[in-house]
Amino acid sequence: MARIASGSGGYACFVNVHSLTESTRQPALRESLRGATYCFADGMPLVWLARRLGEPIAGRAAGPDFMPALLDRTRGLRHGLVGGDGLGERIAMRCGLDAVIHAPPRRAFSPDHALEDWEAFRARCAGDVPRIVWIGLGAPKQELWMAAVAPHAPGVMFFGVGAAFDLLAGLQPRAPRWMQTRGLEWLYRLAREPRRLAGRYAVTNTRFLSRALQLGRKK
């Protein structure tokens, strides 16, 4: 809130098993996470691993929880929403937001494309660029996007919240609380979207578990 009030800007990443594991294989993603103003643990396995390594994290900060909480605290401010077609409009309507909305074209990430997206967003602002801009482009694209754009938007605080767009737009239900607290939200999502997520989870969850066991043995 202090950064938003002062216009200090920056960007926040909500890191889960998938994005953390992929960062070990993608140097650009790793640097995007390292360069973030804040990295929050968006997943109970990260909280558990941090405790096991003796560097405890206070708790989970999931994008779908964080976004509505901050929207409530900044109700009088203008917000930006950068994400999939129609999602921004649905979120603004459901949450009663004064928002600038932009749905970038679907294309592979590049720094030049990200800056083009940002300029298109700014053109919609009529000179009044919001200090809070939510990015729902999915990982790792949104992390790379924010790292590329943030230096060109010094007064803006970006939040890469991914699936929170689908949830707040009312397109997807949230896993039950008991599954969230037990680190099983991924299983709930897998059951709902097996085609899209089965391959990803099979690879990244296995790699994460293997790496976690290695770190545990070193500890």
C-alpha positions in Angstrom: 0.0 0.0 0.0 2.9 2.4 0.7 4.4 1.7 -2.7 1.1 2.3 -4.4 0.5 5.5 -2.4 3.9 6.9 -3.2 3.9 5.8 -6.9 7.1 3.8 -6.3 6.0 1.2 -8.8 7.5 -2.3 -9.3 6.0 -5.8 -9.9 4.9 -8.8 -7.8 5.0 -12.4 -8.8 2.9 -15.1 -7.2 5.2 -18.1 -7.4 3.9 -21.7 -7.5 5.4 -25.1 -8.1 5.2 -24.7 -11.9 6.8 -21.3 -12.2 9.5 -22.0 -9.6 10.4 -25.3 -11.3 10.4 -23.8 -14.8 12.7 -21.0 -13.5 15.4 -23.7 -13.0 15.3 -24.3 -16.8 14.5 -20.9 -18.2 17.1 -18.2 -17.3 14.8 -15.4 -18.4 12.1 -16.5 -16.1 14.6 -16.9 -13.2 15.8 -13.4 -13.7 12.2 -12.1 -13.9 11.5 -13.6 -10.4 14.8 -12.4 -9.0 14.1 -8.9 -10.3 10.6 -8.7 -8.8 9.8 -6.2 -6.0 7.9 -9.0 -4.3 7.7 -12.8 -4.7 4.9 -14.4 -2.9 4.5 -18.2 -2.2 1.3 -19.1 -4.2 1.3 -22.7 -3.1 1.5 -24.7 0.1 4.4 -26.9 -1.2 6.6 -23.9 -1.3 5.7 -22.9 2.3 6.4 -26.5 3.5 9.7 -26.6 1.6 10.8 -23.3 3.0 10.1 -24.5 6.6 12.0 -27.7 5.9 15.1 -25.7 4.7 15.0 -23.5 7.8 13.9 -20.4 5.9 10.2 -20.2 6.8 7.7 -18.2 4.9 4.9 -16.6 6.9 2.3 -18.3 4.8 0.7 -18.7 1.4 -0.3 -15.6 -0.6 -2.4 -16.9 -3.5 -3.3 -14.6 -6.3 -7.0 -15.4 -6.2 -7.0 -14.4 -2.5 -4.8 -11.4 -2.8 -6.5 -9.7 -5.8 -10.0 -9.3 -4.3 -8.5 -8.3 -0.9 -6.5 -5.5 -2.5 -9.4 -4.5 -4.7 -11.4 -4.0 -1.5 -8.7 -1.9 0.1 -8.3 0.3 -3.0 -11.9 0.7 -4.0 -11.6 4.4 -4.8 -8.6 4.0 -7.1 -8.5 3.3 -10.8 -7.2 -0.1 -11.8 -5.7 -1.6 -14.9 -6.6 -5.1 -16.2 -4.4 -6.7 -18.8 -5.5 -10.2 -19.8 -7.6 -12.5 -22.0 -10.5 -11.5 -24.2 -13.5 -10.4 -22.2 -12.1 -11.3 -18.8 -11.2 -7.7 -17.8 -14.7 -6.5 -18.6 -16.3 -9.3 -16.6 -14.1 -8.6 -13.6 -14.7 -4.9 -13.7 -18.5 -5.4 -13.9 -18.6 -8.1 -11.1 -16.3 -6.1 -8.8 -17.6 -2.6 -9.6 -14.2 -1.3 -10.7 -13.2 1.9 -12.4 -10.8 0.1 -14.8 -8.8 0.5 -17.9 -8.9 -2.8 -19.8 -6.7 -4.3 -22.5 -6.7 -7.7 -24.0 -3.3 -8.2 -25.8 -3.2 -10.3 -29.0 -2.3 -13.9 -28.4 1.3 -14.4 -29.4 4.6 -15.7 -28.1 6.3 -13.5 -25.6 9.1 -11.0 -26.6 10.1 -7.8 -24.9 9.1 -5.9 -28.0 5.6 -7.4 -28.0 5.3 -6.6 -24.3 6.1 -3.0 -24.9 3.7 -2.8 -27.7 1.0 -4.2 -25.4 1.9 -1.6 -22.8 1.7 1.3 -25.3 -1.7 0.0 -26.4 -2.8 -0.1 -22.8 -1.5 3.5 -22.2 -3.4 4.7 -25.2 -6.7 3.6 -23.5 -5.8 5.6 -20.4 -6.3 9.1 -21.8 -3.3 10.3 -19.8 -4.5 8.8 -16.4 -2.5 5.6 -16.1 -3.6 3.6 -13.0 -1.0 3.0 -10.3 -2.3 -0.7 -9.9 -2.3 -2.9 -13.0 -3.3 -6.6 -12.8 -1.7 -9.0 -15.3 -3.6 -12.2 -16.2 -1.5 -13.6 -19.0 -0.5 -16.9 -17.3 2.9 -18.1 -16.2 5.6 -17.7 -17.3 4.5 -15.1 -19.9 3.1 -12.6 -17.3 6.4 -12.7 -15.2 8.5 -12.1 -18.4 6.0 -9.4 -19.5 6.1 -7.5 -16.1 10.0 -7.6 -16.1 10.1 -6.1 -19.5 7.4 -3.4 -19.0 8.0 -2.3 -15.4 11.2 -0.2 -16.1 9.1 1.8 -18.6 6.3 2.4 -16.1 8.0 3.7 -13.0 4.9 4.8 -11.2 2.9 1.6 -11.7 2.7 -1.5 -9.4 2.0 -4.6 -11.5 0.6 -7.8 -10.0 0.8 -11.1 -12.1 -2.1 -13.1 -10.8 -2.8 -15.5 -13.7 -5.7 -17.8 -12.9 -7.3 -15.1 -10.6 -8.7 -13.6 -13.8 -10.7 -16.7 -14.6 -11.9 -17.0 -11.0 -12.9 -13.4 -10.5 -14.6 -13.4 -13.9 -16.8 -16.2 -12.7 -15.5 -18.7 -15.4 -13.9 -21.1 -12.9 -14.8 -22.2 -9.4 -12.2 -22.2 -6.6 -11.1 -25.4 -5.0 -12.6 -26.0 -1.5 -10.7 -24.5 1.3 -9.7 -27.8 2.8 -7.9 -28.7 -0.5 -6.2 -25.3 -0.6 -4.8 -25.6 2.9 -3.6 -29.2 2.2 -1.7 -28.3 -0.9 -4.2 -30.1 -3.2 -5.6 -27.2 -5.2 -3.6 -28.4 -8.2 -5.5 -31.7 -8.0 -8.8 -29.9 -8.1 -7.7 -27.9 -11.2 -6.4 -31.1 -12.8 -9.7 -32.8 -12.4 -11.5 -29.9 -14.1 -8.9 -29.4 -16.9 -7.2 -32.8 -17.4 -6.2 -32.2 -21.1 -4.6 -28.9 -20.5 -2.9 -29.6 -17.2 -2.1 -33.3 -17.0 1.2 -33.1 -19.0 2.3 -29.9 -17.2 1.7 -31.3 -13.8 3.3 -34.6 -14.5 6.5 -32.9 -15.5 6.8 -30.0 -13.1 5.4 -31.7 -10.0 7.9 -34.6 -10.5 10.8 -32.2 -11.0 9.8 -30.2 -8.0 9.6 -33.2 -5.8 12.9 -34.5 -7.0 14.6 -31.1 -6.4 12.9 -30.8 -3.0 14.2 -34.2 -1.9 17.8 -33.2 -3.0 17.6 -30.0 -1.0 16.3 -31.9 2.0 19.2 -34.4 1.9 21.7 -31.5 1.7 20.0 -29.9 4.7 
